[in-house]
């Protein structure tokens, strides 16, 4: 954990739950070369909600192979997690829509994910899941390492009836995932679940941002906070692209 307060809270929580030696390290997982993580560091399971929308500091992107270098923290964490998984290892991670689309480095990272792992499921979450802290649309990605992707199942998580958005007083509830649990082992296409073959993904330039084909396009109205957040992300992306261009010159 990179930030002192979350590190302290997490460590304290584990101690209170009788884990006397919490195996939580204080530091930045991106601050050393990817090659430093060897077989002894590999794991069977990764569950993560990596930071996204941020720009990595201290030129940490240079710790990764040139073909995957980017300032976007979420994309670098995805490469790190693929690297850290053992053969047949499993992962479930949270990623923003921005990691599912885009060309250049982003496209190469998604291609590596699909070639090295079986990305079997993407759960599409509503924009407001992380409000009031962030309004960006997010997804749950589940993949196994060792075999390439053949098909991807998409599942659209919808808010409970009567909800327009989640917020601090009405957050998402664990029980809302019960329909997904029931669907998981008996998968069928429906108005909220659809399957996409890898050939379609490749034809789309490895773009994974595939909307529900049964749902008509709706015009979304954004509030001022969401507009400011989108504008900020746009500026960050522009700055990141300019930095990459300067480094390439």
HUCOR-V781890 format. One record per residue. SS is DSSP state (helix for helix, strand for strand, loop for the rest). PHI is phi in radians with two decimals (NA if undefined). NEAR is the number of other C-alpha atoms within 12 Angstrom. Layout:
ss=SS phi=PHI near=NEAR
ss=SS phi=PHI near=NEAR
This chain:
ss=loop phi=NA near=22
ss=loop phi=-1.45 near=20
ss=loop phi=-1.72 near=15
ss=helix phi=-1.03 near=15
ss=helix phi=-1.15 near=12
ss=helix phi=-1.04 near=16
ss=helix phi=-1.06 near=20
ss=helix phi=-1.13 near=18
ss=helix phi=-1.12 near=17
ss=helix phi=-1.13 near=23
ss=helix phi=-1.11 near=23
ss=helix phi=-1.09 near=19
ss=helix phi=-1.07 near=17
ss=helix phi=-1.18 near=17
ss=helix phi=-1.10 near=16
ss=helix phi=-1.12 near=13
ss=loop phi=-1.77 near=12
ss=loop phi=1.18 near=11
ss=loop phi=-1.69 near=14
ss=loop phi=-1.25 near=13
ss=loop phi=-2.17 near=15
ss=loop phi=-1.11 near=19
ss=loop phi=-1.62 near=14
ss=loop phi=-1.97 near=23
ss=loop phi=-1.82 near=17
ss=loop phi=-1.59 near=19
ss=loop phi=2.79 near=14
ss=loop phi=-1.81 near=22
ss=loop phi=-1.17 near=32
ss=loop phi=-1.69 near=37
ss=loop phi=-1.59 near=25
ss=loop phi=-2.44 near=18
ss=loop phi=-1.00 near=22
ss=helix phi=-1.01 near=28
ss=helix phi=-1.17 near=18
ss=helix phi=-1.23 near=18
ss=loop phi=-1.49 near=23
ss=loop phi=-1.79 near=15
ss=helix phi=-0.99 near=15
ss=helix phi=-1.18 near=12
ss=helix phi=-1.61 near=16
ss=loop phi=-1.27 near=22
ss=strand phi=-2.31 near=23
ss=strand phi=-1.51 near=24
ss=strand phi=-2.40 near=22
ss=strand phi=-2.23 near=29
ss=strand phi=-2.13 near=21
ss=strand phi=-2.64 near=23
ss=loop phi=-2.18 near=23
ss=loop phi=-1.17 near=32
ss=loop phi=-1.13 near=28
ss=loop phi=-2.35 near=31
ss=loop phi=1.46 near=32
ss=loop phi=-1.85 near=25
ss=strand phi=-1.89 near=28
ss=loop phi=-1.15 near=28
ss=loop phi=-1.76 near=18
ss=loop phi=1.02 near=13
ss=loop phi=0.97 near=21
ss=helix phi=-1.12 near=26
ss=helix phi=-1.11 near=35
ss=helix phi=-1.27 near=24
ss=helix phi=-1.38 near=28
ss=loop phi=-1.98 near=31
ss=loop phi=-0.96 near=20
ss=helix phi=-0.91 near=20
ss=helix phi=-1.16 near=21
ss=helix phi=-2.02 near=32
ss=loop phi=-1.33 near=38
ss=loop phi=-2.73 near=43
ss=loop phi=-1.49 near=35
ss=strand phi=-1.33 near=39
ss=helix phi=-1.09 near=37
ss=helix phi=-1.07 near=35
ss=helix phi=-1.19 near=42
ss=helix phi=-1.17 near=43
ss=helix phi=-1.13 near=39
ss=helix phi=-1.11 near=46
ss=helix phi=-1.07 near=38
ss=helix phi=-1.08 near=38
ss=helix phi=-1.19 near=40
ss=helix phi=-1.05 near=41
ss=helix phi=-1.16 near=36
ss=helix phi=-1.39 near=29
ss=strand phi=-1.25 near=32
ss=strand phi=-1.29 near=25
ss=strand phi=-1.02 near=22
ss=strand phi=1.24 near=22
ss=strand phi=-1.23 near=26
ss=strand phi=-2.09 near=31
ss=strand phi=-2.47 near=35
ss=strand phi=-2.37 near=30
ss=strand phi=-2.37 near=32
ss=strand phi=-1.72 near=34
ss=strand phi=-2.39 near=36
ss=strand phi=-1.35 near=38
ss=helix phi=-0.97 near=32
ss=helix phi=-1.05 near=31
ss=helix phi=-1.46 near=43
ss=loop phi=-1.55 near=37
ss=loop phi=-2.40 near=26
ss=loop phi=1.81 near=23
ss=loop phi=-1.87 near=21
ss=loop phi=1.13 near=22
ss=helix phi=-1.04 near=30
ss=helix phi=-1.02 near=34
ss=helix phi=-1.13 near=29
ss=helix phi=-1.16 near=31
ss=helix phi=-1.17 near=40
ss=helix phi=-1.15 near=38
ss=helix phi=-1.08 near=36
ss=helix phi=-1.09 near=30
ss=helix phi=-1.02 near=40
ss=helix phi=-1.29 near=39
ss=helix phi=-1.48 near=25
ss=helix phi=-1.61 near=28
ss=strand phi=-2.35 near=36
ss=strand phi=-1.67 near=33
ss=strand phi=-1.42 near=39
ss=strand phi=-1.58 near=34
ss=strand phi=-2.56 near=37
ss=strand phi=-2.24 near=40
ss=strand phi=-1.68 near=41
ss=strand phi=-1.55 near=36
ss=loop phi=-1.72 near=34
ss=loop phi=-1.15 near=30
ss=loop phi=-1.04 near=30
ss=loop phi=-1.63 near=31
ss=loop phi=-0.98 near=32
ss=loop phi=-1.79 near=25
ss=loop phi=-1.20 near=23
ss=loop phi=-1.57 near=19
ss=loop phi=-1.44 near=16
ss=loop phi=-2.77 near=27
ss=loop phi=-1.93 near=30
ss=loop phi=-1.24 near=33
ss=loop phi=-1.25 near=31
ss=strand phi=-2.25 near=34
ss=strand phi=-2.49 near=37
ss=strand phi=-1.80 near=35
ss=strand phi=-1.87 near=39
ss=strand phi=-2.13 near=36
ss=strand phi=-2.59 near=40
ss=strand phi=-2.04 near=31
ss=strand phi=-1.58 near=33
ss=loop phi=2.23 near=23
ss=loop phi=-2.26 near=21
ss=loop phi=-1.23 near=22
ss=loop phi=-1.28 near=31
ss=loop phi=-1.92 near=23
ss=strand phi=-2.48 near=26
ss=strand phi=-2.11 near=33
ss=strand phi=-1.59 near=38
ss=strand phi=-1.92 near=37
ss=strand phi=-2.39 near=38
ss=strand phi=-1.64 near=34
ss=loop phi=-1.39 near=31
ss=loop phi=-1.83 near=28
ss=loop phi=-1.23 near=24
ss=loop phi=-1.02 near=18
ss=loop phi=-1.01 near=9
ss=loop phi=1.67 near=9
ss=loop phi=-1.56 near=15
ss=loop phi=-1.77 near=17
ss=loop phi=-2.91 near=26
ss=loop phi=-1.40 near=26
ss=loop phi=-2.69 near=21
ss=loop phi=-1.10 near=15
ss=loop phi=-1.58 near=12
ss=loop phi=-2.29 near=18
ss=loop phi=-1.37 near=22
ss=loop phi=-1.13 near=24
ss=loop phi=-1.93 near=16
ss=helix phi=-1.01 near=10
ss=helix phi=-1.08 near=13
ss=helix phi=-1.19 near=17
ss=helix phi=-1.57 near=21
ss=helix phi=-1.04 near=12
ss=helix phi=-1.06 near=20
ss=helix phi=-1.19 near=28
ss=helix phi=-1.07 near=16
ss=helix phi=-1.18 near=13
ss=helix phi=-1.28 near=23
ss=helix phi=-0.90 near=21
ss=loop phi=-1.62 near=11
ss=loop phi=-2.32 near=12
ss=loop phi=-1.32 near=21
ss=loop phi=-2.44 near=17
ss=loop phi=-1.28 near=20
ss=loop phi=-2.70 near=17
ss=loop phi=-1.30 near=18
ss=loop phi=-2.19 near=26
ss=strand phi=-2.38 near=31
ss=strand phi=-2.60 near=28
ss=strand phi=-2.02 near=31
ss=strand phi=-2.19 near=31
ss=strand phi=-1.34 near=23
ss=helix phi=-1.09 near=25
ss=helix phi=-1.07 near=17
ss=helix phi=-1.14 near=19
ss=helix phi=-1.09 near=27
ss=helix phi=-1.11 near=22
ss=helix phi=-1.08 near=13
ss=loop phi=-1.53 near=21
ss=loop phi=1.25 near=23
ss=loop phi=1.08 near=33
ss=loop phi=-1.35 near=30
ss=loop phi=-1.76 near=44
ss=loop phi=-1.44 near=31
ss=loop phi=-1.81 near=29
ss=loop phi=-1.39 near=29
ss=loop phi=-1.07 near=28
ss=loop phi=-1.21 near=19
ss=loop phi=-1.63 near=15
ss=loop phi=-1.81 near=15
ss=loop phi=-1.15 near=9
ss=loop phi=-1.11 near=9
ss=loop phi=-2.06 near=8
ss=loop phi=-1.39 near=6
ss=loop phi=-1.73 near=10
ss=loop phi=-1.74 near=10
ss=loop phi=-1.80 near=17
ss=loop phi=-1.46 near=13
ss=helix phi=-1.10 near=11
ss=helix phi=-1.14 near=18
ss=helix phi=-1.15 near=22
ss=helix phi=-1.11 near=17
ss=helix phi=-1.12 near=16
ss=helix phi=-1.13 near=22
ss=helix phi=-1.12 near=22
ss=helix phi=-1.14 near=17
ss=helix phi=-1.09 near=18
ss=helix phi=-1.09 near=25
ss=helix phi=-1.12 near=17
ss=helix phi=-1.12 near=17
ss=helix phi=-1.10 near=24
ss=helix phi=-1.13 near=25
ss=helix phi=-1.10 near=17
ss=helix phi=-1.10 near=19
ss=helix phi=-1.12 near=25
ss=helix phi=-1.12 near=24
ss=helix phi=-1.10 near=16
ss=helix phi=-1.09 near=20
ss=helix phi=-1.11 near=24
ss=helix phi=-1.13 near=13
ss=helix phi=-1.08 near=10
ss=helix phi=-1.19 near=16
ss=helix phi=-1.38 near=11
ss=loop phi=-1.36 near=7
